Amino acid sequence: MIEKALYLIPVTLGETEHNKVLPAHNREIVKQIKDFIVEDVRTARRFLKKEEPSIVIDELTFFVLNQHTSPEEVSTFLKPLTQGNPIGIISEAGCPAIADPGADVVAIAQSKQMKVIPLVGPSSILMSLMGSGFNGQSFAFLGYLPIEGNTRGKAIKHIESRIYSEDQTQIFIETPYRNNKMIEELVKTCRPQTKLCIACNITCEDEFIKTKTIKEWSKQIPDIGKRPCIYLLYK
């Protein structure tokens, strides 16, 4: 039997075989959980069935956690744990609570002295940093940059200055349909010698991780399209 705890269950980053990126130990944990906190019930059900075909989906309970979930509702999601039952958090992709609303549930669990157990799985943020060749001793993940042109340009200039003043890798993401515009903005705004790593579809068959200077990128801007992407800047 597994411990009575809140389990953070990583998900594949794309259409990748589960056994390539998720430990068998995770499967054994998932088989013993009946209550799950998820962003989307449909994708969570599909993930669980792929992870362990023997699971009877109709026997499970799902609590939906997204931008529309009220704080009052979130606080009720841990009720199974107070009744002695383990509960799992499943993100849409990658690791729960990292750039993910699951962090709100973890914070509540910690405040109530409940046990929290993160399981091993792929993180696009860390894997992109690993593949970039940039500083892994000091780095910052910034989430999404501002959308509006002038504000975004100022934000890019600001984070670029931190590369040189603090010797710190800067990592951020963008909504996939704005990928190409983001790359164009970075090439237009950053110094020619600044290095940009573009990492997309990590762990998938069409994985792309390339590091070049801004000057080099400007000669041939890649068409990333709408693939999930991580951007990293360093000197």
N, C-alpha and C positions, 0 to 999 in steps of 0.2 A: 504493500500500500504506500502511496505517496504521502508527503506531508500535507497538512492542512495549511495551505498558503495561497497567495496570489502569484500565479505563474505568468511570466511575460514570454509569450510564445512567438518567436520570429517566423516570418513568412518569406517565401522565395521572392526575389526582386523582379521576376518576370516568368515567362514560360520555361522554367528550368526544372530538370528532374530533381525531385526532393532529395533523393539520396546523394546527390552531388554537393549539396550545400547545407543540409540539415542532418544533425546527428540522429542515429537510431534511438538514442536516449530520449529525445524529444517525443518520438512516437509513443514510447511507453508511458510518458507523462500524459499526453493528450488522451490516450485510451481510457484514463481513469478520471477524467474531468467531465462533468455533466453541465456545468454552467460557464458561459463564455461572455465576455464583454467585447463587442466587435464594432467596427465602423460601418460595415455593410453585411447584412445577414447572408445574402446570396453568395458573395465571394468567400465569406467565412465557411459556409457549408461546403462549397466546392473545395476549398483548401483542406478541410478536415477529411473529406472523403478521399482525396488524393493521398493525404498523409497516412491514413489508416482506413482501408476499404471496409473493415469489419465494423466500423462505427455506425450505429443506428441513429441517423440524424434526427429523426422524430422524437428521440428520447432526450434530446438536448434542449437547454433553455438559453436564449440569446438576449442580451441587453445591448441596445444600440447606443453607441457613444459617438456623436459627431458635433458639428458646430451648432446644431439646433437643440442639443440636450441641455437642460437646465441644471445648474449646480445642485439644486435640491434632488433632482432625479439621479444624478451621478452618485450622490451619497447613499442611495438605496441599493446600488448595484452590488455592494459587498455583503449583503445580507446572507447569502449562502455560506460565506466564510464564518460569520458569527454563529452559524448553525452547525459548524464543524465540517463543512464541505469545501474542497479546494475549488478555486475558480481561475479561469485563464483569460488573458487579454490577447486578442489577435488584431494586428494592424492590417492595413491594406497591402503593405509591402515592407519588407525589411524588419527592423526591430521595433517593438512597441515602446512608446514613451519617448522616442527620439524623433523630434520634429513631428509629433503625433499627439492627439488628444488623450491618449492613454496615460500621459504623465499626471493628469488631474486625479485619476483613480489611484495611482501609485502614491501620490501625495496624501490622499485621504487614508490609505492603508497604513502608511508610515506614521501619520499623526495618531492613529488608533493602536499603534504598536503591533500591527499585524505583520506576519512574516511575508516578505516579498522575495521571490526567486526568479531572477532573469535567466532564461535559457540561451544557449549558444545558437547563433545564426548570422546571416549576412547583413552587414550595415553598409549601404552605399557610400555613406559619408567617410567611414574609416577606410573602406577598400579603395576609394578614389584617392585618398591621401596616401595610402600605401603605394599605389601605382604611379603617383605623380612625380616622385623624386624631390618633393618639397619638405620643409621643416616639420618633422613629426614630434618635436619636443615642445613646440609652442604653436598652437593653432586656434582659430576661432571659427565656429559655425554660426552663420548669420541668418539662416533661413532665407526668406524672400527679400529681395531689394525693392525699394519703392518702384511703382509703375510709371508715374509721371516723369516725363523727359528731364526737366531741369533738376528735379529732386533726385532722380536716379543718377544723373551725371555727377552731382555733388556727393552722393553716397559712394559711388565708385571711386572718386578722387580721394575721399576720406579713408576708405579701406585700403586703397593702394598706398597711402601715406603710412599706414600702420605696418605695412610690409617692411618699409625701409627704416622707420623709427623704432619699431619693436622687434624686428626680425621674426615676424609671426605670419604663418600661412593663413590666408583668408579663404573661407569656404562658404559657398552659397548655392541656392537652387533657383529655378525659374519654372513657371507653368510651361509644360511642353510646347504648347502652340506659340509661345513667345521665344523659343530657343534662338532662332536665327536672328531675331531683332536684338536679343541680349548680346550675342557674339559680335554683331556689328557695333553695338554701343561700346563694348569693351575695347574693341580694336580702335575705335574713334577717340576714346577718352584716355586710355592708359598710356604710359610712357613706352616707347619702342622697345626698351630693354627689359621691361617687366615680363615675367613668364606667366603664361596662362595654360592650365591643364583643363582639358575638356574630357569628362568621363561620362559615358552614357551606356545604358543597358548592361550594367555590370553583372557578371556571371551568366549572361545570355549568349547565344550563338553569335550574335552580331555586336558583341562587346567592343567598345571603342574607348581607349584611354590614350590621349596624346598630349605631350607637353612641348610647347614652343614659345618663343618670345612673341610679343605682340607684333613686332615687325615681320616675323616669319608668318604668323597667322594672316596678316594683312595681304600677303601675296596670294593666298588661296583660302578664303573663308569656307569652312565645310558646311554642307547642307545637312544639319543634324535632324531636321524635320521635327516630328512630335514625339521623339523618344525621351524617356525620363533621363535627366541630365544633371550632373554636378559640376560646378565651376570652382576652380581653385586658382588663386593668385599668389605669386611669390616673386622674390627678386632673383 
